[in-house]
Amino acid sequence: MLSQKILIGLIFLQSFFGPISLGKESVTITVDDVVKKVSSENYEVLENALRVYQAKEAIQIARGNLLPRLNLWRIAGVVVDAVMGNYVGAAMGIIEDITPFLVPANWFRLKEAKLLFLADKEAYRALWANLVMTSKGLYFHALLDRAVLDHVNRNIQEFEELFLIVSTHEVLGGLRDGASREIETRILALKEDRRALEVLVLEETTLLAYMMGFPGEVDVVLAPVTMPDFNILEPLRYQDFEFRAVDSAPEIREFNHLIAASAYVKKEVMYTFLGSSGMDNGPAQNGGLGFGTGATLRVVSAQKEILKTQQRAATETLRRQLKLLVENYNLDIANYPDLKRHTVLTELTLRKLYERLSLGERVEMLMLVEASRNHIQSETSFFAVQYRFMANEDRLKRMLFQGDYFKEPAAIELIRGRL
């Protein structure tokens, strides 16, 4: 009787509110989907920027809080910053803007002053490009952490197999008493990591869904990306890209227009900003885009030298970023063959020890643990460098405005004919 009442109630609710969904909807997204979403909906660019930068901040805090505490790194003896790519200038660490730029509070409203309007246009393009770069970087972050989770699962399986072998030999007297407990302790630690990483990956995919504007009831599934073929990659030369990077930078052109405007204005012009991009050098910073803090720039002829100083600072920041990027790009190319070979060798060593154990030979426990540790470290370094390289490659395209950054954002296309 009670079940009939429940069924009748559900039918009534379905007829009144529409179909009832008993589970979340899953949507598979690609990195191209992320780019299209950010690029096509920039009519409300500041709203999009807030979503993307909030997601970036939340993901970086979540990863920063978790990754250094993972038992995996202690078991493998891995320095987390080096493995996860958080060396200076690495895009897989903090995803930061290329160079400082000013964020106008009054997009495209200064049409009476054409040069200031052009400065607005360049700032808009810089922000749009950084949104695309940051969004792709967050996507790579999430894929990398998913790969770390898969890696932990594989190591749990390997340690469980090793535990059975060691336990058997321990009972038969082939190994010292207590050896299996050491293995079991490592298994429990890795299972703790697995639970923590599952929460982290869920948080990252939820934030990516928020960034793309999906409703809360939608679960996003990240499609894998195609890894680059390191065998055909050649090292880069900084000199080949310096001119193109500086010439393409909307951040530099923004200051060019402000300097030009300062020579023509007849009276003081108040140019209002919501804040500036977050870098440590160059023009005044607010730590991130700083939308909550207002700033005013007085564009007058007497302050032209200040604008020139800010322009030079932005240019030098751009050059420094490019130089570090090229060095890290070349470092990954040079390290890749060695990392790949090291992974093969550590796996062979570990398998040989497993074979000896399975055949009943006596194997030193410390030797087995060390071989397992070396294999974890080499595998982790190997797949981490691939994601880091992809992020660095995309960062270079952003600096040169190639690939996804070659086109202009939608709103700029709409207003082109009004200049």
Disulfide bonds with the S-S distance in Angstrom:
none
